[in-house]
Amino acid sequence: GIDELDKMSEQDRSSLHEAMEAQQISVAKAGIVATLQCRFSMLAGANPKLGRFDPNEPIAPQIDLPPTLLSRFDLIFAIMDKPNRTRDKAIAEHVLKAHMRAGALKNIHSNDETVNGILESTADLKPIYDQDAIRKYISYARNLNPIILPSAEEKIIEHYLKIRKMGEGENATVPITARQLEAYIRLAEASAKLRLSEYVTDKDAEKAIGIVQYYLSMITLDSDGNLDVDRLMT
C-alpha cells in the first residue's frame, strides 16, 4: 500500500512503471545490471489537485498523476466528501464506539461496571474473524489459479465489445482500451479466488463488469455523457 502517491518524487514514481507493467524491476549497481521478479499488487491513495474534488467539474483533470502511471491501475475511484446527516452520524458513532471499546479493553481487568457496560454495548464491533484466520485465508486464496469458464469469457467479451462500439464513428471518443479488458479478467479471477473456487463463473464476470463500469462512468464521462478513457489516460 502507498499513501500520498501524488507526493512521491518523479523518479520514485517512474520506478513503479516497470514493476506494475511487467512485474519485475531492473537494478543497476556497481557495474552489475540485474532483473528481479517482483510479483505484487498495489493499493494507492492520493489527493486531488486542489485537495478536494469539485463535483461540478470533470474528475479526470483533477487527478494530479501522470497518465502513464494511471493507465496501469485496474481501478480508479474518486472518493467524494459529501455531507449526509444519516451517514455522517453513523460514521461518527462508529469511530467513537471504537475508541470507547479500545479504552475499555485496556481496563477490562478492573471489572468496573462502566467498562463492562461499554464492552457490552460495543459488542457488534468485535471482529468475527481474528487476524491470523484472515491472514491464512488470504494466503490460501492468492495461491489459487481459477480457470475462466467459456460462459464467463463470453460475458466479458460481450460487455467489452458493447462499450467499444460506443467509439465507432468519425468524431467518437475511445470509451475503453485493452488495458481495461485485462482489468475485467483480473477482477473476475479475484472474485473466484475470494470464493475459493477453481472456476471463474458468470457471477464473477458480472461482478467484474459492474465494478469496471462504475469506475469508468465516474471518471471518464465527457461533457456529452459519453465514455472517453483518453480523458484519463492521455
C-alpha positions, 0 to 999 in steps of 0.5 A: 500500500502507498499513501500520498502517491501524488507526493512521491518524487518523479523518479520514485514514481517512474520506478513503479512503471516497470514493476506494475507493467511487467512485474519485475524491476531492473537494478543497476549497481556497481557495474552489475545490471540485474532483473528481479521478479517482483510479483505484487499488487498495489493499493494507492491513495492520493489527493486531488489537485486542489485537495478536494474534488469539485463535483461540478467539474470533470474528475479526470483533470483533477487527478494530479498523476501522470497518465502513464502511471494511471493507465496501469491501475485496474481501478480508479475511484474518486472518493467524494466528501459529501455531507449526509446527516444519516451517514455522517452520524453513523460514521461518527458513532462508529469511530467513537464506539471504537475508541470507547471499546479500545479504552475499555479493553485496556481496563477490562481487568478492573471489572468496573461496571462502566467498562463492562457496560461499554464492552457490552454495548460495543459488542457488534464491533468485535471482529468475527474473524481474528487476524491470523484466520484472515491472514491464512485465508488470504494466503490460501486464496492468492495461491489459487489459479481459477480457470475462466469458464467459456460462459464467463469469457463470453460475458466479458467479451460481450460487455467489452465489445458493447462499450467499444462500439460506443467509439465507432464513428468519425468524431467518437471518443475511445470509451475503453482500451485493452488495458481495461479488458485485462482489468475485467479478467483480473477482477473476475479471477479475484472474485473466484479466488475470494470464493475459493473456487477453481472456476471463474463463473458468470457471477464473477464476470458480472461482478467484474463488469459492474465494478469496471463500469462504475469506475469508468462512468465516474471518471471518464464521462465527457461533457456529452455523457459519453465514455472517453478513457483518453480523458484519463489516460492521455 
